[in-house]
Amino acid sequence: MTDPVEQDETCPVCEGNLRLLGFLLCLREDDQKRVCKTPLWCRACDRVWTRWADRPDPLVDDPMPESLKRSLLRR
């Protein structure tokens, strides 16, 4: 089985492929809505990037606890 890779989306730092880790339901502070974030992981530099699922915003370098990142990667 291959990793789910985001098509045409590369890491802003190293140009590696990004892997979708799933969806995280979060409270967005600017409008007080519960919205999913999409965490994307770069295997090459081991960084996690996120964006709001309902907005075409640029990727944000989003520090994620190592334990959460590893649990998402095990799926």
Order of alpha helices (4+ residues) and beta strands (2+ residues): beta-beta-beta-beta-beta-beta-alpha
